[in-house]
């Protein structure tokens, strides 16, 4: 399996600071986490009790969206930003059931994510793991030039990761990141974005403060729907279903009625097509 450019030395796995990737793994019922991650999740669940449900909804959305893009839209290349720990039915497993030739690039800079990626995916020639901050778009492009065909459609995935990035006044801002990636994508490509949003100011502020403090600044912000909508400026949103609670994006089963849905926060977003 190709790996992309890696630094000479890699920082050790930090078991004293919560990792967003390991917290997500814990919420999904996985085993790759530490006590510090479980404690952070317990604190988070006290503020937003639906967090575990949202994590599972989000994972289901990821599986659905890449399956539909590969099977129905004919996409053969996937660029997964902030991929997280390998779990059941990863992007490459889903899309390679459609065609074994489908290619997937996973981008992450969490040492534990990278260690598991190397261990579990080394024999798959159509999967690449890049040890990189997702905001380093030029380095990612350089690393994938010989692996992906940048003249053919690519699906860029930003699934439940943009809330991990802080707002800035430069090119590292989440909105600027999306603009750069969209500008690089070939005509006919797709952009997949969802992130945690809340209409409740107290939830937004308390979760943002908790996660920023727990991760020592490796966090961004819980945002509002209108901010996520702005990420799609200049793109053609697939509508229906439009931008929605991800449980409503072409669900496999009847989604829950309104009165059974979370009221604290939600994973919200959708898919857009890149057109010249």
Buried (B, 14 or more C-beta within 10 A) or exposed (E): BBBBEBEEEEEEBBBEEBBBBBBBBBBBEBEBBBEBBBEBBEBBEEBBEBBBBBBBBBBBBBBBBBBBBBBEBEBBBBBBBBBBBBBEBBBBBBBBEBEEEBBBBBBBBBBBBBBBBBEBBEEBEBBBBBBBBBBBBEBBBEBBEEBBBBEBBBBBBBBBBBBBBBEBEEEBBBBBBBBBBBEBBBEBBBBBBBBBBBEBEEBBBBBBEBBBEBBEEBBBBBBBBEBBBEBBEEBEBBEEBEBBBBBBBBBEEEBBEEEEBBBBBBBBBBBBBBEE
